[in-house]
Amino acid sequence: MQKPVYTTHHGFLRPNHSIRSIILQTATEVAAIDAGFIQTLSLLNKLEESDFPQIQASHHPRLAVECHAISFKSASLQRYNIAVRIRMPCTENSLLWMPWLPHQTQPACSPGEYQHANFGRYVLMPRRSKCYGVPYHFSAQIHPLEPTTPVEINALYKETSAIFDLDAERVPNMCLENDYDCGRHYMSEHSDDDKQFGALQQDVYSWVTGAASRVGVFRVRSVANKRLAWEELASFCCDPSNPVGTRDLVAIGFPAGVYAMVGPNFQKRYSHEFPQAKEKLFKRIMKVAPTLWKDDYPVHVESTVKGASQTTLVQAAWLKENREKVRKAADEGRFAVRRKPVYADQDDASAFDDWCLGRTSYTLRRFSDISGAVVQKKRKLD
């Protein structure tokens, strides 16, 4: 990241930390000494609490919080923003988040396709995705590459380079777009494979759009993995004497904005996931849906051409497409649970509205060797 113009320190992360408050505090203080931040402060004041990251749970006692005021050039103009940084147990690693700015053009929404993965048998990835620039490897496979890269994606490459002060060898040249249409779409716990990205650039930058705020869960990697000595991984856990049971570090609700996982060996030390949203409600709806809408609801769904089940994804898409029917049923208490309070039916309707919200992430990385990136050994798929 660009060298901060101004920094504030806010102690160790607590579940009741208001990210909005500490960002506004930093913006107010820096605007008093640098007039360039006055407009940024005005823009930030217009945002709601939900427009900032929400700390859902903080398990580790030593995750330090800082705020940085940064200034950078974009399209030959000087820009200003405020970034919040959460330092991980190994302090050379951090999570960063900052809001979108008005001059930053968000890519047009054009959802990708569901992709297959082979884990001994084919499964359908629980989100839609596209890949631009350079083929991306995942689960010993290569993600299909889009024929052209939109100008908005190229703009994100340049903007990321400006914000994080990347030299020519580190400017992103690959974008993985993930589309989460509803709460049923998710990303399971994983760490990115750094091999295809080389040693030059190990940071991960993700630009997020959409109304849905999804919780990201960050953990110390399992001590069973071979990428680092288990003693080092255990030392990052909340209780080093019980590393298996105390891997969880923090759960954060990320709204639209840009977040980054930075620092050497981040992916070797930590894992992350974005789990399903409102899953208990979804399961309750699934139980009664075949009866409520027996003429329309897709109960029996054929597998894909590769034999992967797509039943729940098709059913989730149907629920979102027929949200008025589902919301009416929620208002009528059709998904009720015994001994629920009277007001819980309204909660179901509101929760379903949240479940229907979508979001898209554009994850940017840099291939250090494009020519060698597509010849890696991969599992035979067909």
C-alpha positions as a LaTeX table, in Angstrom:
\begin{tabular}{lrrr}
\hline
Residue & $x$ (\AA) & $y$ (\AA) & $z$ (\AA) \\
\hline
Met1 & 0.00 & 0.00 & 0.00 \\
Gln2 & 1.06 & 3.61 & $-0.55$ \\
Lys3 & 2.93 & 5.05 & 2.42 \\
Pro4 & 0.18 & 6.39 & 4.74 \\
Val5 & $-0.21$ & 10.14 & 5.08 \\
Tyr6 & $-1.64$ & 9.63 & 8.56 \\
Thr7 & $-2.18$ & 6.63 & 10.85 \\
Thr8 & $-4.30$ & 6.01 & 13.94 \\
His9 & $-4.01$ & 3.02 & 16.27 \\
His10 & $-7.04$ & 1.49 & 17.94 \\
Gly11 & $-5.68$ & $-1.28$ & 20.15 \\
Phe12 & $-6.70$ & $-4.90$ & 19.81 \\
Leu13 & $-9.77$ & $-5.94$ & 17.81 \\
Arg14 & $-12.95$ & $-6.45$ & 19.84 \\
Pro15 & $-16.37$ & $-7.73$ & 18.72 \\
Asn16 & $-17.90$ & $-4.33$ & 19.53 \\
His17 & $-15.38$ & $-2.39$ & 17.43 \\
Ser18 & $-17.18$ & $-0.02$ & 15.05 \\
Ile19 & $-15.14$ & 0.15 & 11.85 \\
Arg20 & $-17.22$ & 3.13 & 10.72 \\
Ser21 & $-16.33$ & 5.09 & 13.85 \\
Ile22 & $-12.59$ & 4.52 & 13.62 \\
Ile23 & $-12.51$ & 5.29 & 9.88 \\
Leu24 & $-14.46$ & 8.53 & 10.42 \\
Gln25 & $-12.20$ & 9.44 & 13.34 \\
Thr26 & $-9.12$ & 9.00 & 11.16 \\
Ala27 & $-10.71$ & 10.91 & 8.25 \\
Thr28 & $-11.68$ & 13.78 & 10.54 \\
Glu29 & $-8.21$ & 14.06 & 12.04 \\
Val30 & $-6.36$ & 13.91 & 8.73 \\
Ala31 & $-8.79$ & 16.36 & 7.04 \\
Ala32 & $-7.81$ & 18.93 & 9.68 \\
Ile33 & $-4.20$ & 18.83 & 8.50 \\
Asp34 & $-4.59$ & 17.93 & 4.82 \\
Ala35 & $-7.39$ & 19.60 & 2.84 \\
Gly36 & $-7.24$ & 16.86 & 0.21 \\
Phe37 & $-9.16$ & 14.56 & 2.56 \\
Ile38 & $-12.09$ & 16.94 & 3.16 \\
Gln39 & $-14.14$ & 15.58 & 0.24 \\
Thr40 & $-13.35$ & 12.00 & 1.28 \\
Leu41 & $-14.58$ & 12.76 & 4.81 \\
Ser42 & $-17.81$ & 14.18 & 3.34 \\
Leu43 & $-18.34$ & 11.03 & 1.28 \\
Leu44 & $-17.65$ & 8.72 & 4.23 \\
Asn45 & $-20.12$ & 10.61 & 6.43 \\
Lys46 & $-22.89$ & 9.77 & 3.95 \\
Leu47 & $-22.34$ & 6.02 & 4.36 \\
Glu48 & $-24.35$ & 3.91 & 6.82 \\
Glu49 & $-22.94$ & 1.57 & 9.46 \\
Ser50 & $-23.80$ & $-1.37$ & 7.18 \\
Asp51 & $-21.58$ & 0.10 & 4.45 \\
Phe52 & $-18.53$ & $-0.68$ & 6.60 \\
Pro53 & $-17.12$ & $-4.06$ & 7.71 \\
Gln54 & $-18.92$ & $-5.58$ & 10.70 \\
Ile55 & $-16.94$ & $-7.57$ & 13.26 \\
Gln56 & $-19.00$ & $-10.73$ & 13.84 \\
Ala57 & $-16.53$ & $-12.48$ & 16.14 \\
Ser58 & $-12.97$ & $-11.87$ & 17.26 \\
His59 & $-11.42$ & $-14.98$ & 18.77 \\
His60 & $-7.75$ & $-14.03$ & 18.94 \\
Pro61 & $-6.76$ & $-11.57$ & 21.71 \\
Arg62 & $-3.91$ & $-9.93$ & 19.78 \\
Leu63 & $-5.29$ & $-8.73$ & 16.44 \\
Ala64 & $-4.26$ & $-5.07$ & 16.29 \\
Val65 & $-6.41$ & $-2.49$ & 14.45 \\
Glu66 & $-5.03$ & 0.52 & 12.59 \\
Cys67 & $-6.43$ & 3.11 & 10.18 \\
His68 & $-4.38$ & 4.65 & 7.38 \\
Ala69 & $-5.09$ & 7.77 & 5.36 \\
Ile70 & $-3.58$ & 7.24 & 1.91 \\
Ser71 & $-3.09$ & 9.45 & $-1.12$ \\
Phe72 & $-2.42$ & 8.12 & $-4.62$ \\
Lys73 & $-2.58$ & 9.18 & $-8.25$ \\
Ser74 & $-5.26$ & 7.73 & $-10.53$ \\
Ala75 & $-5.86$ & 8.92 & $-14.10$ \\
Ser76 & $-3.33$ & 11.71 & $-13.42$ \\
Leu77 & $-5.42$ & 13.03 & $-10.50$ \\
Gln78 & $-4.61$ & 12.90 & $-6.81$ \\
Arg79 & $-7.03$ & 10.66 & $-4.89$ \\
Tyr80 & $-7.62$ & 10.13 & $-1.17$ \\
Asn81 & $-9.02$ & 7.22 & 0.82 \\
Ile82 & $-9.03$ & 5.66 & 4.29 \\
Ala83 & $-8.01$ & 2.01 & 4.84 \\
Val84 & $-8.57$ & $-0.09$ & 7.93 \\
Arg85 & $-5.89$ & $-2.68$ & 8.69 \\
Ile86 & $-6.22$ & $-5.72$ & 10.96 \\
Arg87 & $-2.84$ & $-7.21$ & 11.76 \\
Met88 & $-2.79$ & $-11.00$ & 11.94 \\
Pro89 & $-0.94$ & $-12.97$ & 14.69 \\
Cys90 & 2.16 & $-12.85$ & 12.51 \\
Thr91 & 2.28 & $-9.06$ & 12.25 \\
Glu92 & 3.84 & $-8.99$ & 8.78 \\
Asn93 & 0.43 & $-10.21$ & 7.51 \\
Ser94 & $-2.69$ & $-8.05$ & 7.44 \\
Leu95 & $-6.26$ & $-7.76$ & 6.26 \\
Leu96 & $-7.03$ & $-4.42$ & 4.61 \\
Trp97 & $-10.36$ & $-2.87$ & 3.61 \\
Met98 & $-11.33$ & 0.46 & 2.06 \\
Pro99 & $-14.52$ & 1.74 & 0.39 \\
Trp100 & $-15.13$ & 2.32 & $-3.30$ \\
Leu101 & $-14.57$ & 5.93 & $-4.41$ \\
Pro102 & $-16.83$ & 7.76 & $-6.91$ \\
His103 & $-14.16$ & 7.87 & $-9.61$ \\
Gln104 & $-13.75$ & 4.08 & $-9.56$ \\
Thr105 & $-15.85$ & 2.41 & $-12.28$ \\
Gln106 & $-17.56$ & $-0.78$ & $-11.16$ \\
Pro107 & $-17.66$ & $-3.53$ & $-13.80$ \\
Ala108 & $-21.01$ & $-4.21$ & $-15.45$ \\
Cys109 & $-22.86$ & $-7.17$ & $-13.95$ \\
Ser110 & $-22.78$ & $-10.17$ & $-16.31$ \\
Pro111 & $-22.80$ & $-13.39$ & $-14.24$ \\
Gly112 & $-20.43$ & $-16.17$ & $-15.19$ \\
Glu113 & $-21.14$ & $-19.88$ & $-15.44$ \\
Tyr114 & $-21.08$ & $-22.66$ & $-12.88$ \\
Gln115 & $-17.78$ & $-24.54$ & $-13.10$ \\
His116 & $-17.09$ & $-28.21$ & $-12.42$ \\
Ala117 & $-14.39$ & $-29.44$ & $-10.05$ \\
Asn118 & $-13.11$ & $-32.97$ & $-9.81$ \\
Phe119 & $-12.54$ & $-34.37$ & $-6.31$ \\
Gly120 & $-12.60$ & $-38.01$ & $-7.38$ \\
Arg121 & $-16.05$ & $-37.24$ & $-8.79$ \\
Tyr122 & $-17.42$ & $-34.13$ & $-10.44$ \\
Val123 & $-19.11$ & $-31.48$ & $-8.30$ \\
Leu124 & $-20.54$ & $-28.14$ & $-9.30$ \\
Met125 & $-18.87$ & $-25.15$ & $-7.68$ \\
Pro126 & $-21.49$ & $-23.30$ & $-5.57$ \\
Arg127 & $-21.12$ & $-19.93$ & $-7.36$ \\
Arg128 & $-20.78$ & $-18.61$ & $-10.89$ \\
Ser129 & $-17.39$ & $-17.48$ & $-12.10$ \\
Lys130 & $-15.33$ & $-16.06$ & $-14.95$ \\
Cys131 & $-11.60$ & $-15.70$ & $-15.51$ \\
Tyr132 & $-9.83$ & $-12.89$ & $-17.36$ \\
Gly133 & $-6.28$ & $-12.32$ & $-18.52$ \\
Val134 & $-4.51$ & $-15.57$ & $-17.62$ \\
Pro135 & $-5.97$ & $-19.07$ & $-16.99$ \\
Tyr136 & $-6.43$ & $-19.73$ & $-13.29$ \\
His137 & $-5.62$ & $-23.10$ & $-11.70$ \\
Phe138 & $-7.84$ & $-24.52$ & $-8.96$ \\
Ser139 & $-8.32$ & $-28.06$ & $-7.64$ \\
Ala140 & $-5.77$ & $-29.36$ & $-10.17$ \\
Gln141 & $-7.80$ & $-27.89$ & $-13.04$ \\
Ile142 & $-7.69$ & $-24.84$ & $-15.28$ \\
His143 & $-10.53$ & $-22.32$ & $-15.21$ \\
Pro144 & $-11.81$ & $-21.47$ & $-18.73$ \\
Leu145 & $-10.54$ & $-18.10$ & $-19.89$ \\
Glu146 & $-12.81$ & $-15.35$ & $-21.24$ \\
Pro147 & $-11.80$ & $-14.30$ & $-24.79$ \\
Thr148 & $-11.43$ & $-10.61$ & $-23.91$ \\
Thr149 & $-10.86$ & $-8.55$ & $-20.78$ \\
Pro150 & $-13.40$ & $-5.72$ & $-20.23$ \\
Val151 & $-12.03$ & $-2.20$ & $-19.92$ \\
Glu152 & $-13.43$ & $-2.02$ & $-16.37$ \\
Ile153 & $-11.27$ & $-4.98$ & $-15.31$ \\
Asn154 & $-8.18$ & $-3.35$ & $-16.84$ \\
Ala155 & $-9.11$ & $-0.20$ & $-14.91$ \\
Leu156 & $-9.12$ & $-2.25$ & $-11.68$ \\
Tyr157 & $-5.62$ & $-3.52$ & $-12.52$ \\
Lys158 & $-4.39$ & 0.08 & $-12.80$ \\
Glu159 & $-6.29$ & 1.30 & $-9.73$ \\
Thr160 & $-4.93$ & $-1.56$ & $-7.63$ \\
Ser161 & $-1.43$ & $-0.79$ & $-8.82$ \\
Ala162 & $-1.85$ & 2.87 & $-7.81$ \\
Ile163 & $-3.35$ & 2.17 & $-4.37$ \\
Phe164 & $-0.86$ & $-0.52$ & $-3.39$ \\
Asp165 & 2.16 & 1.12 & $-5.08$ \\
Leu166 & 2.96 & $-1.88$ & $-7.28$ \\
Asp167 & 5.85 & $-1.75$ & $-9.72$ \\
Ala168 & 5.53 & $-3.03$ & $-13.30$ \\
Glu169 & 6.43 & $-6.61$ & $-12.33$ \\
Arg170 & 3.64 & $-6.76$ & $-9.75$ \\
Val171 & 0.71 & $-5.15$ & $-11.59$ \\
Pro172 & $-2.16$ & $-7.70$ & $-11.67$ \\
Asn173 & $-2.71$ & $-9.51$ & $-14.95$ \\
Met174 & $-5.39$ & $-12.01$ & $-13.88$ \\
Cys175 & $-8.90$ & $-11.49$ & $-12.54$ \\
Leu176 & $-11.16$ & $-14.21$ & $-11.15$ \\
Glu177 & $-14.76$ & $-13.03$ & $-10.98$ \\
Asn178 & $-17.02$ & $-14.86$ & $-8.50$ \\
Asp179 & $-20.76$ & $-14.19$ & $-8.58$ \\
Tyr180 & $-22.76$ & $-15.01$ & $-5.45$ \\
Asp181 & $-26.39$ & $-14.78$ & $-6.59$ \\
Cys182 & $-27.94$ & $-15.56$ & $-3.21$ \\
Gly183 & $-27.18$ & $-16.92$ & 0.25 \\
Arg184 & $-26.83$ & $-20.47$ & $-1.07$ \\
His185 & $-23.72$ & $-19.50$ & $-3.01$ \\
Tyr186 & $-20.53$ & $-19.71$ & $-1.00$ \\
Met187 & $-16.79$ & $-20.39$ & $-0.91$ \\
Ser188 & $-15.53$ & $-23.13$ & 1.41 \\
Glu189 & $-12.44$ & $-22.92$ & 3.60 \\
His190 & $-9.24$ & $-22.82$ & 1.54 \\
Ser191 & $-5.90$ & $-21.10$ & 0.99 \\
Asp192 & $-4.88$ & $-19.91$ & $-2.45$ \\
Asp193 & $-2.14$ & $-21.82$ & $-4.23$ \\
Asp194 & 0.85 & $-19.48$ & $-4.54$ \\
Lys195 & 2.84 & $-21.72$ & $-6.90$ \\
Gln196 & 1.39 & $-20.28$ & $-10.10$ \\
Phe197 & 1.98 & $-16.72$ & $-8.90$ \\
Gly198 & 5.68 & $-17.02$ & $-8.08$ \\
Ala199 & 7.61 & $-15.16$ & $-5.42$ \\
Leu200 & 7.17 & $-11.62$ & $-6.76$ \\
Gln201 & 3.59 & $-10.98$ & $-5.69$ \\
Gln202 & 1.82 & $-12.99$ & $-3.01$ \\
Asp203 & $-0.81$ & $-10.44$ & $-2.00$ \\
Val204 & $-4.47$ & $-10.96$ & $-2.98$ \\
Tyr205 & $-6.68$ & $-7.99$ & $-3.91$ \\
Ser206 & $-10.44$ & $-8.36$ & $-4.13$ \\
Trp207 & $-12.89$ & $-5.70$ & $-5.32$ \\
Val208 & $-16.45$ & $-6.40$ & $-4.17$ \\
Thr209 & $-19.71$ & $-5.00$ & $-5.56$ \\
Gly210 & $-23.35$ & $-5.65$ & $-4.75$ \\
Ala211 & $-25.77$ & $-5.11$ & $-1.89$ \\
Ala212 & $-25.00$ & $-8.28$ & 0.07 \\
Ser213 & $-22.53$ & $-8.17$ & 2.93 \\
Arg214 & $-21.05$ & $-11.64$ & 3.39 \\
Val215 & $-19.11$ & $-12.90$ & 6.37 \\
Gly216 & $-15.49$ & $-13.87$ & 5.77 \\
Val217 & $-14.02$ & $-16.30$ & 8.30 \\
Phe218 & $-10.24$ & $-16.31$ & 8.73 \\
Arg219 & $-8.38$ & $-19.11$ & 10.48 \\
Val220 & $-4.86$ & $-20.37$ & 11.03 \\
Arg221 & $-4.23$ & $-23.11$ & 8.47 \\
Ser222 & $-4.65$ & $-26.62$ & 9.73 \\
Val223 & $-1.53$ & $-27.91$ & 11.49 \\
Ala224 & $-1.90$ & $-31.05$ & 9.36 \\
Asn225 & $-0.80$ & $-29.23$ & 6.19 \\
Lys226 & 2.76 & $-29.49$ & 4.91 \\
Arg227 & 3.37 & $-25.90$ & 3.84 \\
Leu228 & 4.80 & $-24.69$ & 7.16 \\
Ala229 & 6.12 & $-26.37$ & 10.28 \\
Trp230 & 3.28 & $-27.17$ & 12.66 \\
Glu231 & 5.10 & $-25.43$ & 15.52 \\
Glu232 & 4.93 & $-22.12$ & 13.65 \\
Leu233 & 1.26 & $-22.54$ & 12.75 \\
Ala234 & 0.38 & $-23.55$ & 16.32 \\
Ser235 & 2.04 & $-20.38$ & 17.63 \\
Phe236 & $-0.50$ & $-18.28$ & 15.68 \\
Cys237 & $-3.52$ & $-20.03$ & 17.25 \\
Cys238 & $-5.44$ & $-18.55$ & 20.18 \\
Asp239 & $-4.12$ & $-21.36$ & 22.38 \\
Pro240 & $-0.87$ & $-22.85$ & 21.01 \\
Ser241 & $-1.32$ & $-25.86$ & 23.30 \\
Asn242 & $-4.63$ & $-26.62$ & 21.55 \\
Pro243 & $-4.07$ & $-25.61$ & 17.91 \\
Val244 & $-6.76$ & $-27.90$ & 16.48 \\
Gly245 & $-9.51$ & $-26.34$ & 18.58 \\
Thr246 & $-8.40$ & $-22.69$ & 18.48 \\
Arg247 & $-7.65$ & $-21.99$ & 14.79 \\
Asp248 & $-10.46$ & $-19.42$ & 14.40 \\
Leu249 & $-9.15$ & $-15.85$ & 14.33 \\
Val250 & $-11.87$ & $-13.47$ & 13.19 \\
Ala251 & $-15.19$ & $-13.35$ & 11.33 \\
Ile252 & $-15.91$ & $-10.11$ & 9.44 \\
Gly253 & $-18.92$ & $-9.05$ & 7.40 \\
Phe254 & $-17.47$ & $-7.47$ & 4.24 \\
Pro255 & $-19.69$ & $-5.02$ & 2.30 \\
Ala256 & $-18.82$ & $-3.54$ & $-1.09$ \\
Gly257 & $-15.29$ & $-2.18$ & $-1.26$ \\
Val258 & $-11.77$ & $-3.45$ & $-1.77$ \\
Tyr259 & $-10.12$ & $-5.83$ & 0.67 \\
Ala260 & $-6.70$ & $-7.39$ & 0.54 \\
Met261 & $-4.76$ & $-10.20$ & 2.18 \\
Val262 & $-1.20$ & $-8.90$ & 2.30 \\
Gly263 & 2.23 & $-9.94$ & 3.48 \\
Pro264 & 4.58 & $-12.83$ & 2.70 \\
Asn265 & 3.29 & $-16.38$ & 3.27 \\
Phe266 & $-0.24$ & $-15.20$ & 4.08 \\
Gln267 & $-1.74$ & $-18.16$ & 2.20 \\
Lys268 & 0.65 & $-20.58$ & 3.87 \\
Arg269 & $-0.29$ & $-19.36$ & 7.35 \\
Tyr270 & $-4.01$ & $-18.68$ & 7.09 \\
Ser271 & $-7.17$ & $-19.95$ & 5.42 \\
His272 & $-10.38$ & $-18.11$ & 4.60 \\
Glu273 & $-13.95$ & $-18.89$ & 3.63 \\
Phe274 & $-17.24$ & $-17.17$ & 2.82 \\
Pro275 & $-19.91$ & $-19.58$ & 4.10 \\
Gln276 & $-23.55$ & $-19.85$ & 3.13 \\
Ala277 & $-25.86$ & $-17.13$ & 4.46 \\
Lys278 & $-29.13$ & $-17.76$ & 6.32 \\
Glu279 & $-28.66$ & $-21.50$ & 5.83 \\
Lys280 & $-31.08$ & $-22.51$ & 8.61 \\
Leu281 & $-33.84$ & $-20.50$ & 6.96 \\
Phe282 & $-33.03$ & $-22.03$ & 3.56 \\
Lys283 & $-33.32$ & $-25.54$ & 4.98 \\
Arg284 & $-36.68$ & $-24.73$ & 6.59 \\
Ile285 & $-37.98$ & $-23.41$ & 3.26 \\
Met286 & $-36.66$ & $-26.50$ & 1.48 \\
Lys287 & $-38.74$ & $-28.76$ & 3.76 \\
Val288 & $-42.08$ & $-27.19$ & 2.89 \\
Ala289 & $-41.44$ & $-25.87$ & $-0.64$ \\
Pro290 & $-42.45$ & $-29.10$ & $-2.48$ \\
Thr291 & $-45.85$ & $-28.96$ & $-0.73$ \\
Leu292 & $-46.44$ & $-25.21$ & $-0.99$ \\
Trp293 & $-45.57$ & $-24.94$ & $-4.67$ \\
Lys294 & $-45.99$ & $-28.52$ & $-5.89$ \\
Asp295 & $-46.83$ & $-27.47$ & $-9.45$ \\
Asp296 & $-43.81$ & $-25.20$ & $-9.96$ \\
Tyr297 & $-41.04$ & $-26.04$ & $-7.50$ \\
Pro298 & $-38.20$ & $-28.10$ & $-9.10$ \\
Val299 & $-38.10$ & $-31.21$ & $-6.90$ \\
His300 & $-36.38$ & $-33.56$ & $-9.35$ \\
Val301 & $-33.43$ & $-31.96$ & $-11.16$ \\
Glu302 & $-31.24$ & $-33.80$ & $-13.62$ \\
Ser303 & $-27.49$ & $-33.93$ & $-13.04$ \\
Thr304 & $-25.15$ & $-31.98$ & $-15.29$ \\
Val305 & $-23.60$ & $-33.56$ & $-18.37$ \\
Lys306 & $-20.62$ & $-34.53$ & $-16.21$ \\
Gly307 & $-22.82$ & $-36.19$ & $-13.59$ \\
Ala308 & $-22.64$ & $-33.46$ & $-10.94$ \\
Ser309 & $-25.70$ & $-32.77$ & $-8.81$ \\
Gln310 & $-27.23$ & $-29.31$ & $-9.28$ \\
Thr311 & $-30.47$ & $-29.77$ & $-7.36$ \\
Thr312 & $-29.99$ & $-27.27$ & $-4.52$ \\
Leu313 & $-28.51$ & $-24.63$ & $-6.85$ \\
Val314 & $-31.51$ & $-24.90$ & $-9.20$ \\
Gln315 & $-33.90$ & $-24.80$ & $-6.25$ \\
Ala316 & $-32.15$ & $-21.77$ & $-4.79$ \\
Ala317 & $-32.39$ & $-19.98$ & $-8.15$ \\
Trp318 & $-36.13$ & $-20.79$ & $-8.27$ \\
Leu319 & $-36.67$ & $-19.33$ & $-4.79$ \\
Lys320 & $-34.94$ & $-16.09$ & $-5.75$ \\
Glu321 & $-36.84$ & $-15.83$ & $-9.06$ \\
Asn322 & $-40.11$ & $-16.36$ & $-7.16$ \\
Arg323 & $-39.21$ & $-14.20$ & $-4.18$ \\
Glu324 & $-42.67$ & $-12.60$ & $-3.95$ \\
Lys325 & $-44.28$ & $-16.03$ & $-3.47$ \\
Val326 & $-41.68$ & $-17.01$ & $-0.89$ \\
Arg327 & $-41.90$ & $-13.75$ & 1.01 \\
Lys328 & $-45.71$ & $-14.01$ & 1.13 \\
Ala329 & $-45.37$ & $-17.50$ & 2.59 \\
Ala330 & $-42.91$ & $-16.19$ & 5.18 \\
Asp331 & $-45.34$ & $-13.43$ & 6.16 \\
Glu332 & $-48.02$ & $-16.10$ & 6.60 \\
Gly333 & $-45.76$ & $-18.11$ & 8.91 \\
Arg334 & $-45.41$ & $-21.08$ & 6.55 \\
Phe335 & $-41.80$ & $-21.64$ & 7.61 \\
Ala336 & $-42.55$ & $-21.33$ & 11.30 \\
Val337 & $-40.79$ & $-23.38$ & 13.94 \\
Arg338 & $-42.59$ & $-24.57$ & 17.06 \\
Arg339 & $-42.42$ & $-22.23$ & 20.04 \\
Lys340 & $-41.10$ & $-19.36$ & 17.91 \\
Pro341 & $-42.13$ & $-15.89$ & 19.14 \\
Val342 & $-44.91$ & $-14.18$ & 17.20 \\
Tyr343 & $-42.61$ & $-11.60$ & 15.59 \\
Ala344 & $-40.35$ & $-14.32$ & 14.12 \\
Asp345 & $-42.42$ & $-14.51$ & 10.91 \\
Gln346 & $-41.43$ & $-10.93$ & 10.14 \\
Asp347 & $-37.84$ & $-11.91$ & 10.86 \\
Asp348 & $-38.13$ & $-14.75$ & 8.31 \\
Ala349 & $-39.37$ & $-12.36$ & 5.63 \\
Ser350 & $-36.56$ & $-9.89$ & 6.34 \\
Ala351 & $-33.97$ & $-12.66$ & 6.46 \\
Phe352 & $-35.19$ & $-13.99$ & 3.11 \\
Asp353 & $-34.80$ & $-10.52$ & 1.58 \\
Asp354 & $-31.18$ & $-10.56$ & 2.78 \\
Trp355 & $-30.73$ & $-14.10$ & 1.45 \\
Cys356 & $-31.77$ & $-12.91$ & $-2.03$ \\
Leu357 & $-29.12$ & $-10.18$ & $-2.16$ \\
Gly358 & $-26.22$ & $-10.85$ & $-4.51$ \\
Arg359 & $-22.62$ & $-9.75$ & $-4.70$ \\
Thr360 & $-19.67$ & $-10.11$ & $-7.04$ \\
Ser361 & $-15.99$ & $-10.23$ & $-6.19$ \\
Tyr362 & $-13.14$ & $-9.50$ & $-8.60$ \\
Thr363 & $-9.99$ & $-11.11$ & $-7.23$ \\
Leu364 & $-6.77$ & $-9.84$ & $-8.80$ \\
Arg365 & $-3.41$ & $-11.59$ & $-8.82$ \\
Arg366 & $-0.18$ & $-11.51$ & $-10.81$ \\
Phe367 & 1.29 & $-14.39$ & $-12.76$ \\
Ser368 & 5.06 & $-14.14$ & $-12.61$ \\
Asp369 & 5.53 & $-16.52$ & $-15.56$ \\
Ile370 & 2.64 & $-16.57$ & $-18.00$ \\
Ser371 & 4.35 & $-18.99$ & $-20.38$ \\
Gly372 & 4.78 & $-21.60$ & $-17.68$ \\
Ala373 & 1.45 & $-21.09$ & $-15.99$ \\
Val374 & $-0.55$ & $-23.29$ & $-18.33$ \\
Val375 & 1.70 & $-26.32$ & $-18.45$ \\
Gln376 & 1.40 & $-27.35$ & $-14.83$ \\
Lys377 & 0.54 & $-30.97$ & $-14.17$ \\
Lys378 & $-3.20$ & $-31.36$ & $-13.74$ \\
Arg379 & $-5.60$ & $-34.21$ & $-13.00$ \\
Lys380 & $-7.09$ & $-35.96$ & $-16.00$ \\
Leu381 & $-10.74$ & $-34.94$ & $-16.12$ \\
Asp382 & $-12.28$ & $-36.95$ & $-18.96$ \\
\hline
\end{tabular}
